């Protein structure tokens, strides 16, 4: 079942990338295209190659897995930043504030991860900075994507593609955060790893399915509609105040 979910994820990653090219939306969603490509190349190709070469119990695969997880976590954060930028396309001043806030969040996550690593240096599970950083960054992304969804609803931004991309990412981050929390609270627990093996692929499948639907079904002129609807929303807010 786990192998079936893994191969289904690989197929959906290719489908999402193909849809981005076929629909021509990769021009407006470059970061999404890079992120999906990274998912397939790092998770589907590179990890499988290292796994077959060294084995699942090898030190090489362990370090490579968390190194690629670190890279994917950073990529996910950059995609969140890109979605915020799209949502703020109508208000450059707001994007200027949000941009510095995102930089602050990233630096804060890095600092907290470093402090946690130093305080728990004697614990083997905490010696790997990539694990701590990825865990904290996924939690931060979950909070940020929730705030972005609230922002879209608050200002009535009419961008169906953006809303669906945010919703799909929310499913992924919620699953990742829950799995990381379970693994942290249950060190060495086999049941936690088994739950993670089921929940994590399921959340990724849900995210990719929503993304595929968003790219295939939503209008390609969404950025223009986003700008116009956003301007109307901000004018209404200014008038009310």
URJO-V467856 format. One record per residue. N is the residue number from 0. RES is the residue in one letter. PHI is phi in degrees with one decimal (* if undefined). PSI is psi in radians with two decimals (* if undefined). Layout:
BEGIN
n=N res=RES phi=PHI psi=PSI
n=N res=RES phi=PHI psi=PSI
END
This chain:
BEGIN
n=0 res=X phi=* psi=-0.73
n=1 res=X phi=-64.6 psi=-0.74
n=2 res=X phi=-64.0 psi=-0.66
n=3 res=X phi=-63.4 psi=-0.73
n=4 res=X phi=-64.2 psi=-0.69
n=5 res=X phi=-63.0 psi=-0.79
n=6 res=X phi=-69.0 psi=-0.59
n=7 res=X phi=-64.5 psi=-0.65
n=8 res=X phi=-63.4 psi=-0.76
n=9 res=X phi=-61.0 psi=-0.74
n=10 res=X phi=-64.2 psi=-0.76
n=11 res=X phi=-66.6 psi=-0.63
n=12 res=X phi=-61.5 psi=-0.75
n=13 res=X phi=-65.2 psi=-0.71
n=14 res=X phi=-64.0 psi=-0.74
n=15 res=X phi=-63.4 psi=-0.77
n=16 res=X phi=-61.9 psi=-0.73
n=17 res=X phi=-65.3 psi=-0.68
n=18 res=X phi=-65.1 psi=-0.67
n=19 res=X phi=-60.5 psi=-0.70
n=20 res=X phi=-74.4 psi=-0.78
n=21 res=X phi=-64.6 psi=-0.73
n=22 res=X phi=-81.7 psi=-0.20
n=23 res=X phi=76.9 psi=0.17
n=24 res=X phi=-81.7 psi=-0.11
n=25 res=X phi=-63.5 psi=-0.37
n=26 res=X phi=-67.7 psi=-0.63
n=27 res=X phi=-91.8 psi=-0.27
n=28 res=X phi=-126.6 psi=0.92
n=29 res=X phi=-62.9 psi=-0.74
n=30 res=X phi=-65.6 psi=-0.67
n=31 res=X phi=-62.7 psi=-0.73
n=32 res=X phi=-62.4 psi=-0.75
n=33 res=X phi=-65.6 psi=-0.71
n=34 res=X phi=-65.3 psi=-0.80
n=35 res=X phi=-64.7 psi=-0.69
n=36 res=X phi=-63.3 psi=-0.71
n=37 res=X phi=-64.7 psi=-0.68
n=38 res=X phi=-57.0 psi=-0.82
n=39 res=X phi=-69.8 psi=-0.79
n=40 res=X phi=-70.4 psi=-0.74
n=41 res=X phi=-79.6 psi=-0.85
n=42 res=X phi=-80.1 psi=-0.75
n=43 res=X phi=-82.9 psi=-0.68
n=44 res=X phi=-99.8 psi=-1.03
n=45 res=X phi=-65.3 psi=-0.81
n=46 res=X phi=-64.6 psi=-0.69
n=47 res=X phi=-64.3 psi=-0.66
n=48 res=X phi=-65.1 psi=-0.82
n=49 res=X phi=-66.2 psi=-0.66
n=50 res=X phi=-62.4 psi=-0.81
n=51 res=X phi=-68.2 psi=-0.49
n=52 res=X phi=-79.5 psi=-0.74
n=53 res=X phi=-112.1 psi=-0.41
n=54 res=X phi=98.1 psi=2.72
n=55 res=X phi=-70.9 psi=-0.42
n=56 res=X phi=-93.6 psi=0.07
n=57 res=X phi=-80.0 psi=2.67
n=58 res=X phi=-66.9 psi=-0.61
n=59 res=X phi=-62.2 psi=-0.78
n=60 res=X phi=-68.6 psi=-0.65
n=61 res=X phi=-59.2 psi=-0.87
n=62 res=X phi=-68.8 psi=-0.67
n=63 res=X phi=-66.7 psi=-0.66
n=64 res=X phi=-60.7 psi=-0.83
n=65 res=X phi=-75.0 psi=-0.46
n=66 res=X phi=-66.4 psi=-0.78
n=67 res=X phi=-69.3 psi=-0.57
n=68 res=X phi=-65.1 psi=-0.67
n=69 res=X phi=-60.0 psi=-0.81
n=70 res=X phi=-63.7 psi=-0.71
n=71 res=X phi=-69.7 psi=-0.59
n=72 res=X phi=-65.4 psi=-0.74
n=73 res=X phi=-64.4 psi=-0.72
n=74 res=X phi=-61.6 psi=-0.70
n=75 res=X phi=-63.2 psi=-0.71
n=76 res=X phi=-64.3 psi=-0.71
n=77 res=X phi=-64.3 psi=-0.62
n=78 res=X phi=-67.6 psi=-0.68
n=79 res=X phi=-58.8 psi=-0.73
n=80 res=X phi=-61.1 psi=-0.74
n=81 res=X phi=-64.3 psi=-0.66
n=82 res=X phi=-68.0 psi=-0.66
n=83 res=X phi=-62.2 psi=-0.72
n=84 res=X phi=-63.1 psi=-0.68
n=85 res=X phi=-66.9 psi=-0.70
n=86 res=X phi=-66.6 psi=-0.49
n=87 res=X phi=-97.6 psi=0.29
n=88 res=X phi=-60.8 psi=-0.42
n=89 res=X phi=-87.2 psi=-0.18
n=90 res=X phi=-141.7 psi=1.57
n=91 res=X phi=-65.8 psi=-0.56
n=92 res=X phi=-64.1 psi=-0.71
n=93 res=X phi=-66.4 psi=-0.70
n=94 res=X phi=-62.5 psi=-0.64
n=95 res=X phi=-60.1 psi=-0.70
n=96 res=X phi=-70.5 psi=-0.79
n=97 res=X phi=-63.5 psi=-0.65
n=98 res=X phi=-60.3 psi=-0.80
n=99 res=X phi=-69.0 psi=-0.56
n=100 res=X phi=-64.6 psi=-0.71
n=101 res=X phi=-66.4 psi=-0.69
n=102 res=X phi=-62.2 psi=-0.73
n=103 res=X phi=-63.4 psi=-0.71
n=104 res=X phi=-62.6 psi=-0.75
n=105 res=X phi=-63.4 psi=-0.78
n=106 res=X phi=-65.2 psi=-0.66
n=107 res=X phi=-64.8 psi=-0.74
n=108 res=X phi=-62.7 psi=-0.75
n=109 res=X phi=-62.2 psi=-0.73
n=110 res=X phi=-66.1 psi=-0.77
n=111 res=X phi=-63.5 psi=-0.69
n=112 res=X phi=-64.4 psi=-0.71
n=113 res=X phi=-65.8 psi=-0.74
n=114 res=X phi=-64.7 psi=-0.75
n=115 res=X phi=-61.4 psi=-0.69
n=116 res=X phi=-64.1 psi=-0.73
n=117 res=X phi=-69.6 psi=-0.69
n=118 res=X phi=-70.5 psi=-0.40
n=119 res=X phi=-120.8 psi=0.63
n=120 res=X phi=-63.0 psi=-0.46
n=121 res=X phi=-76.2 psi=-0.25
n=122 res=X phi=-90.8 psi=2.16
n=123 res=X phi=-57.3 psi=-0.67
n=124 res=X phi=-68.0 psi=-0.36
n=125 res=X phi=-98.3 psi=0.00
n=126 res=X phi=-76.1 psi=-0.34
n=127 res=X phi=-90.2 psi=1.91
n=128 res=X phi=-60.7 psi=-0.61
n=129 res=X phi=-59.6 psi=-0.68
n=130 res=X phi=-63.7 psi=-0.86
n=131 res=X phi=-63.1 psi=-0.79
n=132 res=X phi=-65.3 psi=-0.80
n=133 res=X phi=-61.9 psi=-0.75
n=134 res=X phi=-60.6 psi=-0.86
n=135 res=X phi=-66.9 psi=-0.63
n=136 res=X phi=-70.6 psi=-0.63
n=137 res=X phi=-65.8 psi=-0.67
n=138 res=X phi=-63.4 psi=-0.75
n=139 res=X phi=-63.8 psi=-0.71
n=140 res=X phi=-65.0 psi=-0.62
n=141 res=X phi=-61.9 psi=-0.76
n=142 res=X phi=-65.2 psi=-0.77
n=143 res=X phi=-64.9 psi=-0.74
n=144 res=X phi=-69.4 psi=-0.54
n=145 res=X phi=-66.7 psi=-0.76
n=146 res=X phi=-62.9 psi=-0.66
n=147 res=X phi=-65.0 psi=-0.71
n=148 res=X phi=-63.6 psi=-0.73
n=149 res=X phi=-62.8 psi=-0.69
n=150 res=X phi=-62.7 psi=-0.75
n=151 res=X phi=-61.7 psi=-0.74
n=152 res=X phi=-71.5 psi=-0.67
n=153 res=X phi=-63.5 psi=-0.74
n=154 res=X phi=-99.8 psi=0.18
n=155 res=X phi=50.3 psi=0.86
n=156 res=X phi=-75.2 psi=2.06
n=157 res=X phi=-88.6 psi=1.37
n=158 res=X phi=-139.5 psi=1.62
n=159 res=X phi=-61.7 psi=-0.67
n=160 res=X phi=-63.4 psi=-0.79
n=161 res=X phi=-61.1 psi=-0.78
n=162 res=X phi=-61.3 psi=-0.72
n=163 res=X phi=-70.5 psi=-0.68
n=164 res=X phi=-62.6 psi=-0.72
n=165 res=X phi=-66.2 psi=-0.74
n=166 res=X phi=-63.0 psi=-0.76
n=167 res=X phi=-63.1 psi=-0.73
n=168 res=X phi=-64.9 psi=-0.61
n=169 res=X phi=-61.2 psi=-0.71
n=170 res=X phi=-62.0 psi=-0.78
n=171 res=X phi=-63.5 psi=-0.82
n=172 res=X phi=-67.7 psi=-0.65
n=173 res=X phi=-62.6 psi=-0.75
n=174 res=X phi=-66.2 psi=-0.76
n=175 res=X phi=-63.2 psi=-0.78
n=176 res=X phi=-63.6 psi=-0.73
n=177 res=X phi=-64.7 psi=-0.72
n=178 res=X phi=-67.3 psi=-0.74
n=179 res=X phi=-62.0 psi=-0.74
n=180 res=X phi=-64.0 psi=-0.72
n=181 res=X phi=-65.5 psi=-0.72
n=182 res=X phi=-67.5 psi=-0.60
n=183 res=X phi=-71.2 psi=-0.71
n=184 res=X phi=-77.7 psi=-0.28
n=185 res=X phi=-126.5 psi=1.16
n=186 res=X phi=-64.0 psi=2.24
n=187 res=X phi=78.4 psi=0.05
n=188 res=X phi=-82.7 psi=2.07
n=189 res=X phi=-65.2 psi=-0.59
n=190 res=X phi=-65.4 psi=-0.59
n=191 res=X phi=-64.6 psi=-0.72
n=192 res=X phi=-67.2 psi=-0.64
n=193 res=X phi=-66.9 psi=-0.72
n=194 res=X phi=-63.3 psi=-0.73
n=195 res=X phi=-61.3 psi=-0.68
n=196 res=X phi=-65.2 psi=-0.40
n=197 res=X phi=-94.1 psi=-0.77
n=198 res=X phi=-72.8 psi=-0.81
n=199 res=X phi=-58.8 psi=-0.87
n=200 res=X phi=-63.9 psi=-0.62
n=201 res=X phi=-62.4 psi=-0.74
n=202 res=X phi=-66.6 psi=-0.69
n=203 res=X phi=-65.2 psi=-0.72
n=204 res=X phi=-61.5 psi=-0.77
n=205 res=X phi=-60.9 psi=-0.75
n=206 res=X phi=-61.6 psi=-0.82
n=207 res=X phi=-66.9 psi=-0.64
n=208 res=X phi=-64.3 psi=-0.74
n=209 res=X phi=-66.1 psi=-0.71
n=210 res=X phi=-64.3 psi=-0.73
n=211 res=X phi=-61.7 psi=-0.74
n=212 res=X phi=-64.6 psi=-0.74
n=213 res=X phi=-61.7 psi=-0.74
n=214 res=X phi=-73.1 psi=-0.64
n=215 res=X phi=-79.2 psi=-0.56
n=216 res=X phi=-106.0 psi=-0.41
n=217 res=X phi=-85.0 psi=2.64
n=218 res=X phi=-62.3 psi=2.61
n=219 res=X phi=-78.1 psi=-0.30
n=220 res=X phi=-90.4 psi=0.40
n=221 res=X phi=-56.2 psi=-0.72
n=222 res=X phi=-59.0 psi=-0.66
n=223 res=X phi=-67.7 psi=-0.74
n=224 res=X phi=-65.1 psi=-0.63
n=225 res=X phi=-60.0 psi=-0.81
n=226 res=X phi=-63.2 psi=-0.77
n=227 res=X phi=-66.5 psi=-0.81
n=228 res=X phi=-65.6 psi=-0.64
n=229 res=X phi=-65.4 psi=-0.69
n=230 res=X phi=-63.1 psi=-0.71
n=231 res=X phi=-64.3 psi=-0.71
n=232 res=X phi=-64.0 psi=-0.75
n=233 res=X phi=-70.7 psi=-0.58
n=234 res=X phi=-63.2 psi=-0.71
n=235 res=X phi=-64.3 psi=-0.70
n=236 res=X phi=-64.4 psi=-0.74
n=237 res=X phi=-64.7 psi=-0.64
n=238 res=X phi=-68.8 psi=-0.68
n=239 res=X phi=-67.1 psi=-0.55
n=240 res=X phi=-82.6 psi=*
END
